């Protein structure tokens, strides 16, 4: 049996985000290289304290999470790195409002930070902060990732240089009305942070892609160097493995695919270790393997950007021991010049650590297998070359993207308008086809030199700024999602229409019952379970299927928290008329029950309003 006592403590990313029992999210800015809609939904559920231990939630939980967090949460990702799902729930269309994309050309640089900055507020109005940074993307794949969670402390902790730079740039990219970059940076600069035991945070290094970062280099006094990264390049490794003190120990932990790619030059390290290479979801059709993204055709392959990784090594860190000092850099940066010089957008925490934390690093190394540098560099086969060509095409389409959506009657039109690429975002290779479609529609061939594509008609509930893209050569295809802003925006009316169809009358009352009880009960079903239409079928007779809220339950909810009762009233005002309209012809008995409830609720809110006003004098 393995001794796990030395390993770093494990906590899920979603648990790091979940507010405490008396807290709610006031603002959440997240960044990731890649993401998928399922994990985005799980993240919203966690931020709303609606996620189960497994990260799932019911349709009513998902609806409440979106309602609570609208205008408060934003995820910033690299354009072209939003993964498709095998079965996309129709309700996922509403997730577009939480996403913004960075248009970096991946032939040159990538948006690569993994970070979450969350402001919480308790029932007394007191605010607190959480900052998570690490190596994990917002995808469903499980990897060996590493993260650091910092929490604000009233009179404890220390101010950390660099956090304000992170907050400023992240807020600028997020473009949320409630998060002005300068104001947020100023507030964050004053926060004192509490680090985990055995860790002292020297600085947060934020690179927004300007290329002005200094690479840590061992000195002649350095006696131990450890590099852990799933992607590497020779130039960066040579800087870390250069000759210093006579007794210096140099260790590299990476994947066998990188070791084979780099070849004999891996021999510059005294100890070469390998863990499993990351696995990838089916971004390629017909089960073809995915690869890392294109970097630069004029340089040796150095595919450090790890689209949607599966099981395998994904942690990134650099450790140096100099005398009694143990210094650790950890975060999003792979062991490449592109990551560490600041050409990419990256976030890295520079830490001084104690022996207990170092023991966790040594435990990670102990889980790897010892290997040796190969005598030859791996030569990519035809299948790998073909996959790389499609990845290059994806990067070109993403970099040249400038499309918007607008409605002409029932038709949805996609219009491309970019000065540098006026004929469309198509890849350079003439034999690679570009296809496009709405989130739930059919893929259509996008002819070159055509700037307007008719995506067809779609129900209002299905409208989304997410569009599907695919590049294809022969029977090889690579698919992903991208955002095309709607003009005018779809707004809350789209959300209401989508949730009315999604929940039905029965789902709506399950939602309402949970809000009134406020007891943390789990709803029925899984919001992402139905890949066809994602909706709960309304019960034939809502009154016979579930119990409607009683007068006692309504009054108890008001007495417990009048402000929250007002939130419930707003939900009812927004959704009940639309629910009634939906069931009026389809479920006469349900419609009658709903009208009775509507009449009762109207009387209660009127009576409570009078009682509240007069109660001040009683």
Secondary structure as UniProt FT lines:
FT   TURN            5..6
FT   HELIX           13..17
FT   TURN            21..22
FT   STRAND          23..32
FT   STRAND          35..36
FT   HELIX           37..47
FT   TURN            48..49
FT   TURN            53..54
FT   HELIX           59..69
FT   TURN            70..72
FT   STRAND          73..78
FT   TURN            79..80
FT   STRAND          82..83
FT   HELIX           90..98
FT   STRAND          99..102
FT   TURN            106..108
FT   STRAND          115..122
FT   TURN            123..124
FT   STRAND          127..134
FT   STRAND          147..152
FT   TURN            161..162
FT   HELIX           163..174
FT   TURN            177..178
FT   HELIX           181..189
FT   STRAND          193..194
FT   TURN            197..198
FT   STRAND          199..208
FT   TURN            220..221
FT   STRAND          222..228
FT   HELIX           234..240
FT   TURN            246..247
FT   STRAND          249..255
FT   HELIX           256..262
FT   HELIX           263..268
FT   STRAND          271..275
FT   HELIX           285..287
FT   TURN            297..298
FT   TURN            307..308
FT   STRAND          317..322
FT   TURN            323..324
FT   STRAND          325..331
FT   HELIX           337..340
FT   TURN            341..342
FT   STRAND          345..353
FT   HELIX           355..366
FT   STRAND          369..371
FT   HELIX           382..399
FT   STRAND          403..408
FT   TURN            409..410
FT   STRAND          411..416
FT   HELIX           419..421
FT   TURN            422..423
FT   TURN            430..431
FT   STRAND          433..438
FT   TURN            439..440
FT   STRAND          444..445
FT   TURN            448..449
FT   STRAND          452..457
FT   HELIX           460..462
FT   STRAND          466..473
FT   TURN            474..475
FT   STRAND          476..483
FT   HELIX           491..517
FT   TURN            527..528
FT   HELIX           542..545
FT   HELIX           551..560
FT   HELIX           562..586
FT   HELIX           588..615
FT   TURN            616..617
//
